[in-house]
């Protein structure tokens, strides 16, 4: 009897790498924000930074009927108020979401939901731009790996975490989109890139160095290659030169169109953008008549000289940066104490090892992109990446905030390198060393740098001299500030960092907040809280203060040899007949100012 035929074996199905990567990307995106942090943002408007609190204050004012062109915060240095240099283009979509949710949830919950989920929506936009751009030049697997790397890049995730309603995330998206348009290199992408550059400038001038480098890159490319590079340069100049004045007009009152500001899109910067439009138009009109490198260099050099000489002659104040009128007292005792303005050397000197999750990945990405720009078939793509990473790294070494935009490019480089590491691992050994490229890709994952950061903190705790961030955060929380709302409305003198939280959580007016356009308030807080009893009394009288508030965990800098009177007052070491202590729950100390 013949043996029965063996049953056919079922083929084993292997899960595709792409499917696994999609699952991994989805898990990483879902776990970017801790549920507790999201819940606290929804319930108590917990926000990561003072700028996020001030943004919500501006949005509330807009929804309450304050004019579109009226950027004055009237409870800040009342009654005249303090003009803001921030863009209504950022306020508008946040206000629209709150307005749409309010009939369904009520105003308080609508604000919390918007603050929690608006940054996540923006991360979705960032991820879409990143994925499409990388896929177009390097394939879908590299794009998926870049998306995964983005969720592990702390310089990116801190800008898209729950409550991060400030404008840096939008700038990252705009500049990343500009980079991919430059890599594409045609007229249509040039126009889109120019518009994105204008959007970045309208939102804030932090992206100005990157926009300037993009213009120089496209101009240099045209000088060297001629006709093939003419379309992207003309498109960029057209998009930037047309969109920048339009966005300026949309967000600026006509009565202020002639007023120059060094810290916001205004005539000094419009001179450069419109001048670029004229130059790009000349390039397009000249066409094939600019057939030699010498002719193209001459035209570019002439245009550059006219623009720079005109800028220096008409707007010399802006040569000193966005803070030309800041007095040394404010610069030393406020500006240079802000973390985002701190250089790398300060983080090292103060033992703030958490900086290790930000700097090494940008350094590795920068050197990788720069090295790859000199060889290989994708030289244009790598050169554009290096163009935006290198200045970000240089600026970041001098001021931490320089890393903000550059960090948005780290996942791009990391995804490509990790993709090549996977390709090497699947290929024959003859393809070259495998572990080196895998190690390079892993080195651009921020969370891995937490290990040395934690080790340094554990092995050398005495080297840390920076103030405890948790204690300072506690003073800014809803639980700490909200009790002040029960007091009769009045003007509050408080540490500079507390100003936005007081505006957000109470009906009170404030003297000081961390914004460079409010020099009188900054000076008053520094002198009053860091000086003698006479200094404090003078400030209380001059600004009509009804309440003095102190955060014992964040005393002001002492302006004389002895400890500041306000600091000793908060410690209970001295008393003042003019100040009546108030019994408030939480970490804050408060006094009513007697007439």
VENDAUR-V238637 format. One record per pair of residues at least 12 apart in sequence whose C-alpha atoms are under 10 Angstrom apart, sorted by the first residue. I is the first residue (numbers start at 1). GAP is how many residues later the second one is. Records with the same first field share a line. If there is no record, write none. Layout:
I=GAP, GAP
This chain:
17=124
18=122, 123, 126, 127
19=125
21=120, 123, 124, 126, 127
22=119, 122, 123, 125, 126
23=125
24=120, 121, 123, 124
25=119, 120, 121, 122, 123, 124, 125, 126
26=121, 122, 125
27=121, 124
28=119, 120, 121, 122, 123, 124
29=91, 94, 95, 98, 118, 119, 121, 122, 123, 128
30=90, 121
31=120
32=88, 119, 120, 125, 126, 128, 129, 130
33=83, 87, 124, 125, 127, 128, 129
34=127, 128
35=127
37=79, 124, 125, 126
38=74, 75, 77, 78, 79, 123, 124, 125
39=73, 74, 77, 123
40=72, 76, 122, 123, 438
41=68, 70, 71, 72, 73, 74, 75, 76, 121, 122, 123
42=66, 67, 68, 69, 70, 71, 72, 73, 74, 75, 120, 121
43=65, 66, 68, 69, 70, 73, 435
44=64, 65, 67, 68, 433, 434, 435, 438, 461
45=63, 64, 66, 67, 68, 69, 70, 71, 117, 118, 432, 433, 456, 459, 460
46=66, 69, 70, 116, 117, 118, 430, 431, 432, 455
47=65, 68, 69, 114, 115, 116, 117, 118, 119, 429, 430, 431, 454
48=110, 111, 113, 114, 115, 116, 117, 118, 425, 428
49=114, 115, 116, 117, 424, 427, 448, 451, 452
50=116, 426, 446, 447, 448, 449, 450, 451, 463, 464
51=113, 114, 115, 116, 446, 449, 450, 462, 463, 464
52=63, 111, 112, 113, 114, 115, 448, 449, 452
53=62, 110, 111, 112, 113, 423, 446, 447, 448, 449, 450, 451, 452
54=19, 111, 112, 445, 446, 447, 448, 449, 450, 459, 460
55=31, 32, 33, 35, 36, 39, 109, 110, 111, 112, 445, 449
56=35, 38, 39, 55, 59, 107, 109, 110, 444, 445, 447, 448
57=16, 34, 443, 444, 445, 446, 447, 448
58=13, 14, 15, 26, 28, 30, 33, 37, 445, 446
59=29, 31, 32, 33, 34, 35, 36, 37, 39, 52
60=31, 34, 35, 38, 51, 444
61=12, 13, 34
62=26, 29, 30, 33
63=28, 29, 32, 33, 35, 36
67=186
68=20, 21, 23, 24, 182, 183, 184, 185
69=18, 19, 180, 181, 182, 183, 184, 185, 187
70=13, 14, 18, 181, 182, 183
71=12, 13, 14, 15, 16, 17, 180, 181, 182
72=12, 13
73=430, 436
74=435, 436
75=415, 416, 428, 432, 433, 434, 435, 436
76=415, 416, 423, 424, 427, 432, 433, 434, 435, 436, 437, 442, 445
77=414, 432, 433, 434, 435, 436, 441, 443, 444, 466
78=413, 431, 432, 433, 465, 466
79=430
81=428, 429, 430, 437
82=433, 435, 436, 437, 439
83=434, 435
84=180, 431, 432, 433, 434
85=118, 119, 176, 177, 178, 179, 180, 430, 431, 432
86=80, 81, 116, 117, 118, 165, 177, 178, 179
87=80, 114, 115, 116, 117, 160, 161, 164, 165, 177, 178
88=114, 115, 162, 163, 164
89=78, 110, 113, 114, 158, 161, 162
90=75, 76, 77, 80, 112, 113
91=74, 75, 76
93=25
94=17, 20, 21, 24, 71
95=16, 19
96=18
97=13, 14, 16, 17, 18, 21
98=12, 13, 14, 15, 16, 17
99=12, 15
101=12, 13
112=50, 51
113=49, 50
114=48, 49, 51
115=46, 47, 48, 49, 50
116=44, 45, 46, 47, 48, 49
117=43, 44, 45, 46, 47, 48
118=42, 43, 44, 45, 46, 47
119=38, 39, 40, 41, 42, 43, 44, 45, 46, 47, 50, 51
120=37, 39, 40, 41, 42, 43, 44
121=39
122=37, 38, 39, 43, 47, 48, 51
123=27, 28, 33, 34, 36, 37, 38, 46, 47, 50
124=36
125=45, 48
126=21, 24, 30, 34, 43, 44, 46, 47, 48, 50, 51, 282
127=16, 17, 19, 20, 21, 23, 24, 46
128=15, 19, 45
129=44, 45, 47, 48, 51
130=13, 14, 16, 17, 20, 43, 46, 47, 50, 278, 279, 281, 282
131=12, 13, 14, 15, 16, 281, 284
132=12, 45, 48
133=43, 44, 46, 47, 48, 50, 51, 279
134=12, 13, 46, 247, 277, 278, 279, 281, 282
135=281
136=44, 47, 48
137=43, 46, 47, 241, 244, 279
138=240, 243, 277, 278, 281, 282
139=277, 280
140=279
141=274, 275, 277, 278, 279, 281
142=270, 271, 272, 273, 274, 275, 276, 277, 278, 280
143=268, 269, 271, 272, 273, 276
144=271, 272, 275
145=266, 267, 268, 269, 270, 271, 272, 273, 274
146=263, 264, 265, 266, 267, 268, 269, 270, 271, 272, 273
147=264, 265, 267, 268
148=263, 266, 267, 297
149=261, 262, 263, 264, 265, 266, 269, 292, 293, 295, 296, 297, 298
150=257, 258, 259, 260, 261, 262, 264, 265, 295, 296
151=260, 294, 295, 296
152=259, 292, 293, 294, 295, 296
153=204, 205, 208, 209, 254, 255, 256, 257, 258, 261, 291, 292, 293, 294, 295
154=203, 204, 207, 253, 254, 291, 292, 293
155=202, 203, 204, 206, 207, 246, 248, 249, 250, 251, 252, 253, 254, 255, 291
156=12, 13, 16, 202, 247, 248, 249, 250, 251, 252, 253, 254, 255, 290
157=12, 250, 251
158=246
159=13, 245, 246, 249
167=33, 36, 37
168=32, 35, 36, 38, 39, 233, 236, 237
169=235, 236, 239
170=29, 30, 33, 34, 235
171=25, 26, 28, 29, 30, 31, 32, 33, 34, 35, 36, 233, 234, 237
172=28, 35, 232, 233, 234, 235, 236, 237
173=23, 27, 232, 235
174=19, 21, 22, 23, 24, 25, 26, 27, 29, 33, 231
175=18, 21, 22, 23, 24, 25, 32, 35, 36, 39, 213, 230, 231, 233, 234
176=17, 20, 21, 209, 212, 229, 230, 232, 233, 236
177=12, 15, 16, 19, 20
178=12, 13, 14, 15, 16, 17, 18, 19, 22, 32, 33, 36, 58, 206
179=14, 17, 18, 31, 32, 35, 202, 205, 206, 208, 209, 230
180=13, 201, 204, 205
181=12, 13, 15, 51, 55, 203
182=12, 32, 35, 36, 50, 51, 54, 198, 199, 202
183=49, 195, 196, 197, 198, 199, 200, 201, 202
184=48, 196, 197
185=33, 43, 44, 45, 46, 47, 48, 50, 51, 195
186=42, 43, 44, 45, 46, 47, 48, 49, 50
187=42, 43, 44, 45, 46, 47, 48, 49, 51
188=43, 44, 46, 47, 48, 51
189=42, 43, 44, 46, 47, 50
190=28, 41, 42, 43, 44, 45, 46, 47, 48, 49, 50
191=40, 41, 42, 43, 44, 45, 46, 47, 48, 49, 50, 51, 52
192=40, 43, 44, 46, 47, 48
193=18, 21, 39, 42, 43, 44, 45, 46, 47
194=17, 20, 21, 38, 39, 40, 41, 42, 43, 44, 45, 46, 47, 48, 49, 50, 79
195=40, 41, 42, 43, 44, 45, 46, 47, 48, 49, 52
196=15, 40, 43, 44, 47, 48
197=13, 14, 15, 17, 18, 39, 42, 43, 44, 46, 47
198=13, 41, 42, 43, 44, 45, 46, 47, 48, 49, 50, 67, 72, 75
199=41, 44, 45, 48, 49
200=44, 65
201=39, 43, 46, 47, 63, 64, 65, 68, 69
202=41, 42, 43, 44, 45, 46, 48, 49, 62, 63, 64
203=44, 45, 48, 61, 62
204=59, 60, 61
205=57, 58, 59, 60, 64, 117
206=57, 58, 195, 196, 198, 199
207=185, 195, 197, 198
208=57, 61
209=179, 182, 183, 186, 193
210=177, 178, 179, 181, 182, 195, 196
211=29, 177
212=60, 61
213=171, 174, 175, 178
214=19, 22, 170, 173, 174
215=18, 21, 22, 25, 58, 61
216=17, 84, 88
217=16, 166, 167, 170
218=12, 13, 14, 15, 16, 18, 19
219=13, 14, 15, 18, 60, 61, 64, 77, 78, 81
220=13, 76, 77, 80
221=12
222=12, 61, 71, 74, 75, 78
223=67, 68, 69, 70, 71, 72, 73, 74, 75, 76, 77
224=68, 69, 70, 72, 73
225=66, 67, 68, 71
226=57, 61, 62, 64, 65, 66, 67, 70
227=56, 57, 60, 61, 63, 64
230=50, 53, 54, 57, 58
231=49, 52, 53, 56
232=48
233=43, 44, 46, 47, 48, 50, 51
234=42, 43, 44, 45, 46, 47, 48, 49, 50, 51
235=42, 45, 46, 49
236=40, 41, 44
237=36, 37, 38, 39, 40, 41, 42, 43, 44, 46
238=35, 36, 38, 39, 40, 41, 42, 43
239=34, 38
240=30, 32, 33, 34, 36, 37
241=29, 30, 31, 32, 33, 34, 35, 36, 37, 38, 39
242=28, 31, 32, 34, 35
243=30, 31
244=21, 22, 25, 26, 29, 30
245=12, 20, 21, 22, 24, 25, 26, 28, 29
247=18
248=16, 17, 18, 19, 22
249=17
251=14
252=13, 14
260=54, 55, 57, 58
261=54, 56, 57, 61, 62
262=53, 54, 55, 56, 57, 58, 59, 60, 61, 62
263=55, 58, 59, 60, 61, 253, 254
264=58
267=44, 47, 48
268=42, 43, 44, 46, 47, 48, 49, 50
269=42, 46, 49
271=36, 37, 39, 40, 43, 44
272=32, 34, 35, 36, 38, 39
273=34
274=33
275=28, 29, 31, 32
276=27, 28, 31
278=25
279=20, 21, 23, 24, 25, 28
280=20, 23
282=17, 21
283=13, 16, 17
322=194
323=193, 194
325=191, 192, 194
326=190, 191, 192, 193
327=192, 196
329=193, 194, 197, 198, 230
330=186, 189, 190, 192, 193, 194, 195, 196, 197
331=185, 191, 192
332=225
333=189, 190, 193, 194, 197, 223, 224, 225, 226
334=162, 163, 180, 181, 182, 188, 189, 191, 192, 222, 223
335=179, 180, 181, 187
336=63
337=220
338=61, 62, 159, 176
339=60, 61, 62
340=56, 59, 60, 61, 62, 63, 64
341=55, 57, 58, 59, 60, 61
342=54, 55, 56, 57, 58, 59
343=52, 53, 54, 55, 56, 57, 58, 59
344=15, 52, 53, 54, 55, 56
345=52, 53, 54
346=51, 52, 53, 120
347=53, 117, 118, 119
348=115, 116
349=114, 115, 116, 117
350=112, 113, 114, 115, 116, 117
351=102, 105, 106, 109, 110, 111, 112, 113, 114, 115
352=101, 104, 105, 111, 112, 113, 114, 115
353=96, 97, 99, 100, 101, 102, 103, 104, 110, 111
354=95, 96, 98, 99, 100, 102, 103
355=45, 94, 95, 98
356=90, 91, 92, 93, 94, 95, 96, 97, 98
357=87, 88, 89, 90, 91, 92, 93, 94, 95, 96
358=38, 42, 45, 46, 49, 86, 87, 88, 89, 91, 92
359=34, 37, 38, 41, 44, 48, 87, 90
360=33, 83, 84, 85, 86, 89
361=46, 49, 50, 53, 79, 80, 81, 82, 83, 84, 85, 86, 87, 88
362=27, 28, 30, 31, 34, 41, 44, 45, 46, 47, 48, 49, 51, 81, 82, 83, 84
363=26, 27, 29, 30, 31, 47, 80, 81
364=46, 49, 50, 76, 77, 79, 80
365=20, 21, 24, 25, 28, 41, 42, 44, 45, 46, 47, 48, 49, 52, 75, 76, 78, 79
366=16, 19, 20, 21, 22, 23, 24, 25, 26, 27, 40, 43, 44, 47
367=19, 22, 23
368=14, 17, 18, 45, 46, 49, 72, 73
369=12, 13, 14, 15, 16, 17, 18, 19, 20, 21, 41, 43, 44, 45
370=12, 13, 14, 15, 16, 17, 19, 20
371=12, 15
372=13, 14
373=12, 13, 14
382=31
385=21, 24, 25, 27, 28
386=20, 23, 27
387=19
388=17, 18, 19, 20, 21
389=14, 16, 17, 18, 19, 20, 21
390=16
391=12, 14, 15
392=12, 13, 14, 15, 17
393=12, 13, 14
410=34, 35, 36
411=30, 33, 34, 35
413=28, 31
414=26, 27, 28, 29, 30, 31
415=26, 27, 29, 30
416=25
417=20, 21, 22, 23, 24, 25, 27
418=19, 20, 21, 22, 23, 24, 26
419=18, 19, 22
420=14, 17, 18, 21
421=12, 13, 14, 15, 16, 17, 18, 19, 20, 21
422=12, 15, 16
424=13, 14
425=12, 13
467=86, 87
468=85, 86
469=84, 85
470=83
471=80, 81, 82, 83, 116
472=25, 26, 79, 80, 81, 82, 115
473=24, 25, 80, 81
474=77, 79, 112, 113, 114
475=22, 23, 26, 75, 76, 77, 78, 79, 111, 112, 113, 114
476=21, 22, 23, 24, 25, 26, 75, 111, 112
477=21, 24, 25, 28, 109, 110
478=23, 24, 26, 27, 28
479=26, 106, 107, 108
480=21, 22, 25, 71, 104, 105, 106, 107, 108, 109
481=17, 20, 21, 22, 23, 24, 25, 68, 103, 104, 105, 106, 107
482=19, 20, 22, 23, 24, 102, 103, 104
483=22, 23, 100, 101, 102, 103, 105
484=18, 21, 22, 23, 24, 63, 65, 98, 100, 101, 104, 106
485=17, 18, 20, 21, 22, 23
486=20, 21
487=19, 20, 21, 60, 95, 105
488=19, 20, 58, 59
489=17, 18, 19, 20, 57, 58
490=17, 18, 19, 20, 54, 55, 56, 57, 102
491=16, 17, 18, 19, 20, 49, 52, 53, 54, 55, 56, 57
492=16, 17, 18, 19, 20, 48, 51, 52, 53, 54, 55, 56, 57, 98, 99, 100, 101
493=16, 17, 18, 19, 20, 28, 31, 32, 35, 36, 43, 46, 47, 50, 51, 52, 53, 54, 55, 56, 57, 97
494=16, 17, 18, 19, 31, 34, 35, 53, 54, 55, 56, 57, 62, 94, 95, 96
495=16, 17, 18, 19, 27, 30, 31, 33, 34, 35, 53, 54, 55, 56, 59, 60, 61
496=14, 15, 16, 17, 18, 19, 25, 26, 27, 28, 29, 30, 33, 58, 60
497=15, 16, 17, 18, 54, 57
498=12, 14, 15, 16, 51, 52, 53, 56
499=12, 13, 14, 15, 16
500=12, 13, 14, 15
501=12
508=38, 39
509=36, 37, 38
510=33, 35, 37
511=12, 13, 14, 28, 29, 32, 33, 34
512=12, 13, 14
513=12
521=18, 22
523=16
524=12, 14, 15, 16, 18, 19
525=14, 15, 31
526=30, 31, 32, 33
527=12, 29, 30, 31, 32, 37
528=12, 28, 31, 36, 37, 38
529=19, 20, 21, 26, 27, 28, 29, 30, 35, 36, 37, 38
530=25, 26, 27, 28, 29, 30, 33, 34, 35, 36, 37
531=25, 26, 27, 28, 29, 30, 31, 32, 33, 34, 35, 36
532=26, 27, 28, 30, 31, 32, 33, 34
533=31, 32, 33, 36, 43
534=31
535=29, 30, 31
536=12, 28, 29, 30
537=39, 41, 42, 56
540=53, 55
541=52, 54
544=49, 51
545=47, 48, 49, 50
546=33, 45, 46, 47, 48, 49
547=32, 33, 34, 35, 43, 44, 45, 46, 47
548=18, 31, 32, 33, 34, 41, 42, 43, 44, 45
549=17, 21, 32, 33, 39, 40, 41, 42, 43
550=16, 17, 19, 20, 21, 37, 38, 39, 40, 41
551=16, 19, 36, 37, 38, 39
552=14, 15, 16, 17, 18, 19, 35, 36, 37
553=14, 17, 34, 35
554=13
555=12, 13, 15
569=12, 20, 22
570=18, 19, 20, 21
571=18
576=15, 17
577=16, 17
578=13, 14, 15, 16, 17
579=12, 13, 14, 15, 16
580=12, 13, 14
581=12
